[in-house]
Amino acid sequence: MNLSDPSLFNRRRALKSLACGFGYLAFAGLAAQAAGGVANPLRARLPHHTPRAKRVIFLFMQGGPSHLDTFDYKPSLEQHDGKKLPFDDARTIANTGNRGTDQRVMKSPWTFAQHGQSGRWVSTLFPEMARHVDDLCFIRSMHTEGVAHGPATLFLHCGSTNFVRPSMGAWVNYGLGSENENLPGFMTLAPSLGNGGPRNFGNAFLPAVYQGTAIGTAGQAAKEIGIRHLGNSLLSHAAQRRQFDLVQAINAEQMKTGHGDSEMEAVIHSYELAWRMQNNAPGVLDLAKESAATLSLYGIGDKVTDDFGRQCLMARRLCEEGVRFVQVTYGDNTANPRWDQHSDLPQHAVHARAVDKPVAGLLADLKQRGLLEDTLVWWGGEFGRTPYAEKNGTGRDHNPGGFTVWLAGGGVKPGFVFGETDEFGHKAVMDKVHMHDLHATVLHQLGLDHEQLTYRFDGRDFRLTDVHGHVVKAIIA
C-alpha cells in the first residue's frame, strides 16, 4: 500500500480501524505536532494583565446554605422571632405577583460569636472554619438570578439561567490554557448530575477541548472516584509503540499532502492529553503517599468527613500540578440538594460537620505550603435562604436576593467584610454584588479582563458576564 496516496489510506480511516485503547492514540497528536500540525490549544497563554492568582478552587455547596445560620449574624431575627412581618417572597412574587405577604420570622438555631483578630461573626456550625476568618474575605451582599435550583445553579456556573453557555471553568481554560501539559486545565470533582448537570462544567460553543474533566459523581464515595478507562490493559507498551510508529507515518504523509482535518486534529489533541494522563493522573489522585498528619488535617479516616476531605485534598494536589480551575462539589444527585432545608433546618448541622474540617484543612494546608497566596479559594452556593420560616414550618426557602460567599487567598483582602444585607438578612442593600460581578472579579484575579475574554459564535461576541459585570475592586488587596 502506498502511504502517500491519501485516497487509499488516510488518518481518519486508520484511527477508525485500529482496535486499541484511546490512550495510545495520543502518539498521533505528537506525530502531527512534529509534522507541522496545529498548535496545542491547551498551551499556557499570557493573561491580559498581571494576575494575583494562578488557579481557583471552587467549593460548591449545592442547595444553598443559609447565610443567616452561618456567616451573616442578624440580631433582629432573635428580637422578632415568631412574629408575622411582611416580606417580598421571591417564590410568591414569581408565582402570583403578590408582594409584602406576611411571613413568620425565624431565628437561627445556632449561636454566633466573633473570631480572630478581625472579629468576624461565625455561627457554631463552623468551629473549624472560624479559626481561619483572618484569611477570609466575606461578601455579604450577593444577589443572583433564578429562584429555583436549576436556573440559579446554571447562572452560578455559566452566567445564564436558560441559554446554553460555557461554564466558568471552560472560560478560564480557554483564556489561560493549562500550566501542565499532562493534565486538563479544568477538573471537577464529584459533580452533580442534576440542576444543569454536565452543562455546569461544559464548553457549550467553545471548542470541546476546554470542557471540564469530571472525576466521579456527586454522592459517590470519594475513595472510589477516578478517571474511567484511563489505562489500556489489552496491549503491551511494545504493541502500542508499534502502532504509534504506524500512525506517525500516516500523519506525516497526511500533513505533507495538505489533507489535514481540523476536527480530527481536535480529537487527536484530546487523545494526546489522555495518553499523558495515563502516566500522571493516577499518581496525582492517589492519596496514599500523604502523611498521616495531612490525612488527619482534612478529616480523612473519620466517617463524617472522609468523603469531602478526600475531595479537598485531591483539589490541593491537582492545584500543585498546575490545574487552573478545580471545582469540588458537596452535593448529591437527589431531587433535594444537600443544603436545601425547606423543613428541618437543623439538618444544616449534618452538612456543616461534613465540610467544616475538610475546608479548614484545605486552607491550612494551602497556607503552610505557600499556595494560598496565588490560589483563590471560593466557597458558596447558588443562593441563600429566607429569614422567615417557609409555610410557617421548620425550614427556610430559597433566597436569591441576598446571601454570603467567601473568598480566600489569590490577592483578596483577608479578614475583610464587604457589603451588607438588610436587618433581617433578606436582601442585599449595601455595596451589592451581583453574580456577574463575582465572575468578573474572579477572572480579574486570574489576570483576565472579563470584557476582553470573548468568543465569537453565531455572528456575535460572547463572554461569561454577557454585557454585565464589574470588578469588585474594594475586596482586592
C-alpha positions as CSV (number, residue, x, y, z in Angstrom):
1,M,0.0,0.0,0.0
2,N,1.3,3.4,-1.0
3,L,1.0,5.6,2.2
4,S,1.5,8.7,0.0
5,D,-1.9,8.2,-1.6
6,P,-4.4,9.7,0.9
7,S,-7.4,8.3,-1.0
8,L,-6.2,4.8,-0.1
9,F,-5.2,5.2,3.5
10,N,-5.8,8.4,5.3
11,R,-5.6,9.2,9.0
12,R,-9.4,9.1,9.7
13,R,-9.6,5.6,8.2
14,A,-6.6,4.5,10.3
15,L,-7.9,5.8,13.5
16,K,-11.3,4.2,12.9
17,S,-9.8,0.8,12.2
18,L,-7.1,0.5,14.8
19,A,-8.7,-1.5,17.6
20,C,-7.0,-0.4,20.8
21,G,-7.5,1.8,23.8
22,F,-7.9,5.6,23.4
23,G,-4.8,6.5,25.4
24,Y,-2.1,5.3,23.0
25,L,-3.6,7.3,20.2
26,A,-2.1,10.3,21.8
27,F,1.1,9.5,20.0
28,A,-0.8,10.6,16.9
29,G,-1.0,14.1,18.3
30,L,2.7,14.1,18.9
31,A,3.3,13.0,15.4
32,A,1.1,15.7,14.0
33,Q,2.9,18.3,16.0
34,A,6.2,17.0,14.8
35,A,4.9,17.1,11.2
36,G,3.9,20.7,11.5
37,G,0.3,20.2,12.7
38,V,-1.8,22.8,14.6
39,A,-0.6,24.1,17.9
40,N,-1.8,22.6,21.2
41,P,-5.0,24.5,22.1
42,L,-4.3,23.9,25.8
43,R,-0.9,25.5,25.8
44,A,-0.4,28.1,28.5
45,R,-1.3,31.6,27.3
46,L,-0.4,35.1,28.6
47,P,-3.1,36.8,30.7
48,H,-4.5,40.3,29.9
49,H,-2.8,41.8,33.0
50,T,-0.6,40.7,35.9
51,P,-2.5,38.0,37.8
52,R,-2.8,37.8,41.6
53,A,-3.9,34.2,41.4
54,K,-2.7,31.3,39.2
55,R,-5.6,29.0,39.9
56,V,-9.1,28.7,41.5
57,I,-10.6,26.1,43.9
58,F,-14.3,26.5,43.9
59,L,-16.0,24.7,46.9
60,F,-19.6,24.4,45.7
61,M,-22.2,24.0,48.4
62,Q,-25.0,22.6,46.4
63,G,-28.5,23.5,47.5
64,G,-28.0,27.0,49.0
65,P,-26.6,27.1,52.6
66,S,-28.2,29.6,54.8
67,H,-26.2,32.8,55.3
68,L,-28.3,33.6,58.3
69,D,-27.2,30.5,60.1
70,T,-23.5,30.6,59.1
71,F,-21.8,34.0,58.5
72,D,-24.4,36.8,58.4
73,Y,-25.4,37.4,62.0
74,K,-28.7,39.2,62.4
75,P,-29.8,40.1,66.0
76,S,-33.2,41.2,64.6
77,L,-34.1,37.6,63.9
78,E,-33.8,36.9,67.6
79,Q,-35.7,40.1,68.6
80,H,-38.6,39.4,66.2
81,D,-38.6,35.6,66.3
82,G,-42.1,34.2,65.8
83,K,-43.6,37.5,64.6
84,K,-45.5,37.8,61.4
85,L,-44.0,40.5,59.2
86,P,-44.4,41.4,55.6
87,F,-41.7,40.3,53.2
88,D,-41.4,40.2,49.4
89,D,-41.1,36.5,49.0
90,A,-39.3,35.6,45.8
91,R,-41.4,32.5,45.1
92,T,-44.7,34.2,45.8
93,I,-43.8,37.1,43.5
94,A,-42.7,34.6,40.8
95,N,-45.9,32.5,41.1
96,T,-48.6,35.1,41.9
97,G,-47.1,38.6,41.6
98,N,-48.1,39.4,45.2
99,R,-45.7,41.4,47.4
100,G,-45.5,42.1,51.1
101,T,-47.0,38.8,52.3
102,D,-46.8,38.1,56.0
103,Q,-44.2,35.5,57.0
104,R,-43.1,34.2,60.4
105,V,-39.6,35.4,61.3
106,M,-37.4,32.5,62.5
107,K,-34.2,33.0,64.5
108,S,-31.2,30.8,63.9
109,P,-31.0,27.6,66.0
110,W,-27.2,28.3,66.4
111,T,-25.4,31.0,68.3
112,F,-22.8,33.4,66.8
113,A,-19.5,34.6,68.1
114,Q,-16.7,36.9,66.8
115,H,-13.5,35.2,65.9
116,G,-9.9,36.1,65.0
117,Q,-8.2,39.5,65.2
118,S,-10.7,40.7,62.6
119,G,-13.7,39.8,64.9
120,R,-15.8,38.3,62.1
121,W,-19.0,36.6,63.1
122,V,-19.4,32.9,62.5
123,S,-22.0,30.5,63.9
124,T,-21.3,27.4,65.9
125,L,-22.0,25.4,62.7
126,F,-18.4,26.1,61.6
127,P,-16.0,26.0,64.5
128,E,-13.0,24.9,62.3
129,M,-13.6,27.5,59.6
130,A,-14.0,30.1,62.3
131,R,-10.3,29.7,63.1
132,H,-9.4,30.9,59.7
133,V,-11.6,34.1,59.5
134,D,-8.5,36.3,59.3
135,D,-7.7,34.7,56.0
136,L,-11.3,35.0,54.6
137,C,-12.9,37.8,52.6
138,F,-16.7,37.7,53.1
139,I,-19.0,39.1,50.5
140,R,-22.3,39.5,52.4
141,S,-24.3,41.3,49.7
142,M,-24.5,38.7,47.0
143,H,-27.6,38.5,44.8
144,T,-28.3,36.4,41.7
145,E,-30.8,35.2,39.1
146,G,-33.1,32.3,39.5
147,V,-35.4,31.3,42.3
148,A,-35.2,27.6,41.7
149,H,-32.0,25.4,42.0
150,G,-31.7,24.6,38.3
151,P,-31.7,28.2,36.9
152,A,-29.6,29.6,39.8
153,T,-27.1,26.8,39.6
154,L,-26.7,27.3,35.9
155,F,-26.3,31.0,36.5
156,L,-23.6,30.4,39.1
157,H,-21.6,28.3,36.7
158,C,-22.4,29.7,33.3
159,G,-23.7,33.2,33.8
160,S,-27.1,32.4,32.3
161,T,-30.3,30.8,33.6
162,N,-31.5,29.2,30.4
163,F,-29.3,29.5,27.4
164,V,-26.5,27.0,26.8
165,R,-23.4,28.9,27.7
166,P,-19.8,27.8,28.6
167,S,-19.1,27.2,32.2
168,M,-16.7,29.5,34.1
169,G,-14.0,26.8,34.3
170,A,-14.2,26.4,30.5
171,W,-13.8,30.1,30.0
172,V,-10.7,30.1,32.3
173,N,-9.3,27.1,30.4
174,Y,-9.9,28.9,27.1
175,G,-8.3,32.1,28.3
176,L,-5.3,30.8,30.1
177,G,-4.7,27.2,28.9
178,S,-3.1,24.6,31.2
179,E,0.1,25.0,33.3
180,N,0.7,21.3,33.0
181,E,0.5,19.6,29.6
182,N,-0.1,16.3,31.3
183,L,-3.3,17.3,33.0
184,P,-6.5,19.1,31.9
185,G,-6.7,22.8,32.8
186,F,-10.2,22.4,34.3
187,M,-11.3,19.5,36.5
188,T,-14.5,19.0,38.6
189,L,-14.7,16.5,41.5
190,A,-17.9,14.7,42.1
191,P,-20.2,17.0,40.1
192,S,-24.0,16.7,40.5
193,L,-26.0,15.2,37.6
194,G,-28.9,17.4,38.4
195,N,-29.7,21.2,38.1
196,G,-27.8,21.6,34.8
197,G,-25.6,18.5,35.2
198,P,-22.7,18.5,32.6
199,R,-23.7,22.0,31.4
200,N,-22.2,23.2,34.7
201,F,-18.7,22.1,33.6
202,G,-19.4,22.1,29.8
203,N,-17.9,24.0,27.0
204,A,-21.1,24.9,25.1
205,F,-20.0,26.7,21.9
206,L,-16.3,26.9,22.9
207,P,-14.1,24.1,21.4
208,A,-14.7,20.8,23.2
209,V,-11.1,20.7,24.4
210,Y,-11.9,23.4,27.0
211,Q,-14.7,21.5,28.8
212,G,-14.2,20.2,32.3
213,T,-12.9,16.7,33.1
214,A,-15.2,15.1,35.6
215,I,-13.8,12.9,38.3
216,G,-16.6,10.8,39.8
217,T,-20.2,12.0,40.5
218,A,-21.9,13.5,43.5
219,G,-22.9,11.0,46.1
220,Q,-20.2,8.6,45.1
221,A,-17.7,7.5,47.8
222,A,-14.6,9.7,47.3
223,K,-12.3,6.8,47.8
224,E,-13.8,5.2,44.7
225,I,-13.8,8.1,42.3
226,G,-11.3,8.2,39.5
227,I,-11.0,8.6,35.7
228,R,-12.6,5.6,33.9
229,H,-10.8,3.8,31.1
230,L,-7.6,5.7,31.7
231,G,-5.4,2.7,31.2
232,N,-5.0,0.2,28.3
233,S,-4.7,-3.3,29.8
234,L,-5.2,-5.1,26.4
235,L,-2.0,-4.2,24.7
236,S,1.6,-4.1,25.9
237,H,3.7,-1.0,25.7
238,A,5.7,-2.5,22.8
239,A,2.5,-3.1,20.8
240,Q,1.3,0.4,21.5
241,R,4.7,1.6,20.3
242,R,4.4,-0.3,17.0
243,Q,1.0,1.2,16.4
244,F,2.4,4.6,17.2
245,D,5.0,4.2,14.5
246,L,2.3,3.4,12.0
247,V,0.2,6.3,13.0
248,Q,3.2,8.6,12.9
249,A,4.0,7.6,9.4
250,I,0.3,8.1,8.3
251,N,0.2,11.5,10.0
252,A,3.4,12.6,8.3
253,E,2.1,11.7,4.9
254,Q,-1.3,13.2,5.6
255,M,0.2,16.5,6.5
256,K,2.6,16.5,3.5
257,T,-0.4,16.2,1.2
258,G,-2.2,19.1,2.9
259,H,-5.2,16.9,3.7
260,G,-5.3,17.8,7.4
261,D,-8.7,17.6,9.1
262,S,-9.3,20.3,11.8
263,E,-12.0,18.2,13.6
264,M,-9.7,15.3,13.7
265,E,-6.9,17.4,15.0
266,A,-9.1,18.4,18.0
267,V,-9.8,14.7,18.7
268,I,-6.1,13.9,18.4
269,H,-5.2,16.6,21.0
270,S,-7.7,15.0,23.4
271,Y,-6.1,11.6,22.8
272,E,-2.6,13.1,23.3
273,L,-3.6,14.5,26.6
274,A,-5.3,11.2,27.6
275,W,-2.0,9.4,26.9
276,R,-0.1,11.7,29.1
277,M,-2.7,11.5,31.8
278,Q,-2.2,7.7,31.8
279,N,1.2,8.3,33.2
280,N,0.4,11.2,35.5
281,A,-3.2,11.4,36.7
282,P,-3.2,8.2,38.7
283,G,-0.4,9.4,40.9
284,V,-2.0,12.8,41.4
285,L,-5.3,11.3,42.6
286,D,-3.6,8.7,44.8
287,L,-3.6,10.0,48.4
288,A,-1.6,7.0,49.8
289,K,1.7,8.9,49.8
290,E,0.3,11.7,52.0
291,S,1.4,11.8,55.6
292,A,-0.9,10.7,58.4
293,A,-0.8,14.2,59.7
294,T,-2.1,15.6,56.4
295,L,-4.8,13.0,56.1
296,S,-5.9,13.9,59.7
297,L,-5.9,17.6,58.9
298,Y,-8.5,17.0,56.2
299,G,-10.6,14.6,58.4
300,I,-9.8,11.6,56.2
301,G,-10.4,8.4,58.1
302,D,-13.4,9.9,60.0
303,K,-16.7,8.6,58.6
304,V,-18.3,12.1,58.8
305,T,-15.6,14.0,57.0
306,D,-13.8,11.3,54.9
307,D,-15.6,11.9,51.6
308,F,-15.3,15.7,51.4
309,G,-11.9,15.6,53.0
310,R,-10.6,13.4,50.2
311,Q,-12.1,15.7,47.6
312,C,-10.4,18.8,49.2
313,L,-7.1,17.0,49.4
314,M,-7.3,15.9,45.7
315,A,-8.1,19.6,44.8
316,R,-4.9,20.7,46.6
317,R,-2.8,18.0,44.7
318,L,-4.4,19.0,41.4
319,C,-3.5,22.6,42.0
320,E,0.0,21.7,42.9
321,E,0.2,20.0,39.5
322,G,-0.9,23.1,37.6
323,V,-4.7,22.6,37.1
324,R,-6.1,26.1,36.6
325,F,-9.7,25.6,37.8
326,V,-10.8,22.8,40.3
327,Q,-14.4,22.5,41.4
328,V,-15.2,20.5,44.5
329,T,-18.9,19.7,44.9
330,Y,-20.6,19.0,48.2
331,G,-23.8,17.6,46.8
332,D,-25.8,14.6,45.7
333,N,-28.0,13.5,42.8
334,T,-31.4,13.6,44.6
335,A,-34.3,15.9,44.0
336,N,-33.4,17.7,47.2
337,P,-29.8,19.0,47.2
338,R,-28.0,18.7,50.5
339,W,-28.2,22.2,51.8
340,D,-31.8,22.6,50.7
341,Q,-33.6,22.6,54.1
342,H,-37.1,23.7,53.3
343,S,-38.0,21.9,56.5
344,D,-35.9,20.6,59.3
345,L,-33.3,23.4,59.3
346,P,-31.2,21.6,62.0
347,Q,-30.1,19.3,59.2
348,H,-27.7,22.0,58.3
349,A,-25.6,20.7,61.2
350,V,-25.1,17.4,59.4
351,H,-23.8,19.1,56.3
352,A,-21.7,21.5,58.2
353,R,-19.9,18.7,60.1
354,A,-19.1,17.0,56.8
355,V,-17.4,20.1,55.2
356,D,-16.1,22.2,58.1
357,K,-12.9,20.3,58.9
358,P,-12.0,19.5,55.3
359,V,-12.4,23.1,54.2
360,A,-10.4,24.4,57.2
361,G,-7.8,21.7,56.5
362,L,-7.5,22.8,52.9
363,L,-7.0,26.4,53.9
364,A,-4.3,25.5,56.5
365,D,-2.6,23.1,54.0
366,L,-2.5,25.7,51.2
367,K,-1.2,28.3,53.6
368,Q,1.6,26.2,55.0
369,R,2.7,25.2,51.5
370,G,2.8,28.8,50.3
371,L,0.0,28.0,47.8
372,L,-2.7,30.2,49.3
373,E,-1.0,33.4,48.1
374,D,-1.7,32.5,44.4
375,T,-4.7,30.2,44.8
376,L,-8.1,31.8,45.0
377,V,-10.5,29.6,47.1
378,W,-14.2,30.3,46.6
379,W,-16.8,28.9,49.0
380,G,-20.6,29.3,48.4
381,G,-23.8,28.0,46.9
382,E,-26.2,29.1,44.2
383,F,-28.2,31.4,46.6
384,G,-29.1,31.9,50.3
385,R,-32.1,31.3,52.5
386,T,-35.0,33.4,53.7
387,P,-35.2,34.9,57.2
388,Y,-38.6,33.5,57.8
389,A,-40.0,30.0,58.1
390,E,-41.3,28.5,54.9
391,K,-45.0,28.0,55.1
392,N,-44.7,28.6,58.9
393,G,-42.7,25.4,59.2
394,T,-39.2,24.5,60.3
395,G,-37.1,25.4,57.3
396,R,-36.1,28.3,55.1
397,D,-37.0,28.9,51.4
398,H,-34.7,29.9,48.6
399,N,-33.4,33.5,48.7
400,P,-31.6,34.8,45.6
401,G,-31.9,38.4,46.8
402,G,-29.2,38.3,49.5
403,F,-26.6,35.8,50.6
404,T,-22.9,35.3,51.6
405,V,-19.9,33.8,49.9
406,W,-16.3,34.0,50.9
407,L,-13.0,34.1,49.1
408,A,-9.5,33.4,50.4
409,G,-6.0,33.9,49.0
410,G,-5.4,34.9,45.5
411,G,-4.9,38.6,46.2
412,V,-8.2,39.3,48.1
413,K,-8.3,41.2,51.4
414,P,-8.0,38.8,54.4
415,G,-10.3,39.2,57.4
416,F,-12.5,41.6,55.4
417,V,-16.2,42.0,55.0
418,F,-17.8,43.7,52.0
419,G,-21.5,44.6,51.6
420,E,-24.5,44.1,53.8
421,T,-28.0,42.7,53.7
422,D,-30.9,44.4,55.5
423,E,-31.5,44.0,59.2
424,F,-33.3,40.6,58.6
425,G,-30.7,39.4,56.0
426,H,-33.4,39.2,53.4
427,K,-32.0,41.4,50.6
428,A,-28.6,42.9,49.8
429,V,-28.8,46.6,50.4
430,M,-25.2,47.9,50.7
431,D,-22.4,47.5,48.2
432,K,-24.4,44.9,46.3
433,V,-22.5,42.3,44.4
434,H,-24.3,40.5,41.5
435,M,-23.1,37.1,40.4
436,H,-21.8,38.7,37.2
437,D,-19.7,41.0,39.4
438,L,-18.2,38.0,41.3
439,H,-17.4,36.3,38.0
440,A,-15.7,39.4,36.7
441,T,-13.7,39.7,39.9
442,V,-12.5,36.0,39.9
443,L,-11.4,36.4,36.3
444,H,-9.6,39.7,37.2
445,Q,-7.6,37.9,39.9
446,L,-6.5,35.4,37.3
447,G,-5.3,38.2,35.0
448,L,-8.3,38.0,32.7
449,D,-10.4,41.1,31.7
450,H,-14.0,39.8,31.6
451,E,-14.8,42.3,28.8
452,Q,-11.9,41.0,26.6
453,L,-12.4,37.3,27.3
454,T,-14.7,36.8,24.4
455,Y,-15.5,34.1,21.8
456,R,-17.3,34.8,18.5
457,F,-20.3,32.5,17.9
458,D,-23.2,32.8,15.5
459,G,-22.2,36.3,14.5
460,R,-21.7,37.9,17.9
461,D,-19.1,38.0,20.6
462,F,-20.0,36.2,23.8
463,R,-18.4,36.4,27.3
464,L,-19.1,34.8,30.7
465,T,-20.6,38.1,32.0
466,D,-22.6,38.8,28.9
467,V,-22.9,42.6,28.8
468,H,-22.8,43.0,32.6
469,G,-20.4,42.7,35.5
470,H,-18.0,45.0,37.3
471,V,-14.8,44.0,39.2
472,V,-15.3,44.5,42.9
473,K,-12.1,46.4,43.4
474,A,-12.8,47.1,47.1
475,I,-12.0,43.4,48.1
476,I,-8.7,43.3,46.2
477,A,-5.7,43.6,48.5
